[in-house]
Amino acid sequence: MNQITVLDAVTAFADFVEPTDAELSAIEREMPLILADVDLIDAQIIAMDHAPNEVDTRRVRRALARVLAERAKLTNRTADTTPAGGAA
């Protein structure tokens, strides 16, 4: 009886598991936004851990402003690299 092991099933798609260079570049471009999102989540978790105070409010507001700024930068960079024109 011919059995397929888990290792055979996993290694059969090994070439498709690795990210492409384009995907890695996209992740690298988005990394500042990802890190800003992580900081926002951290600030929100800290604020939920105890009774909110003014420092927590400022921390969350600053983190949110950073997320919005990074999102705007990423959008502007993406808009600059998108070719002009559209589908006919």
N, C-alpha and C positions, 0 to 999 in steps of 0.2 A: 504494500500500500504506500502510495506516495503522499507524504505529509508535508504541508507547507508550515514552516515555523514562523513565529512572530518576527524573528530576525530577517527571514526572507521577505516577508511582507513589507517590513520597514525599509530594507535596503533596495527593494524594487523601485521605489520612488525617490531614492537618495538625490538624484540629479535635480528633482523638482523642489526639494526642501530648502535649498540654499537661496537666499534673496539675490536678485540680480543687481548689477551695478547701478542701474537706474533707481531701483527701490532703496538701495543703501544711500544714494545721493539725496533722495526725497526725505528719508529719515534724518539725514544730517542737516538738511535745510530746515526741517521742522523741529529740531532739537531744542532751540530756545523757547519755542511755544510749549513744547512738552514739559520742559523744566519749570516754566512759569505756571503751568497747570498743576504740577506736583506741589509747588510752593503754596498755591491757593488752597489745594486740598489739605495740606499740612496746617495752614492757618485756620481753616474751618474746623478741623479736628481739634486743635488746641482750644478754640473758642467753645466747642461743645463739651469739652472735658470738665469745665467748671462754670460757675456763674460768669456770664460775659461782663467784661469791663471795657473801659475806653482804649486800653492798649490792644485788646483783642480786636476791637472794632477797627482801629487804625491798621493793624496788621492785615486783616482781611481786605480792607479797602485798598491798601497798597498792593497786595498780591493780585487783586482783581484788575487794578489799573495796569499792572505789568502784563497780565494775560491779554488785556485788550490792546496794549501797545504792541506786543509781539504778534498778535493776530493781524493787526493793521500792517506791520512791516512785512509779514509773510504774504499777505494779500497783495501788497504793492509790488513785492519782488515777483510774485507769480504773474501779475498783470503785465509787468515789464517784459517778461520772457515769453508771453503768449503771442504768437504771430497775429498780425492784424488781419482782418477779414473774417469771413465765416463760410459756412456752407452755401453753395449757390442755389 
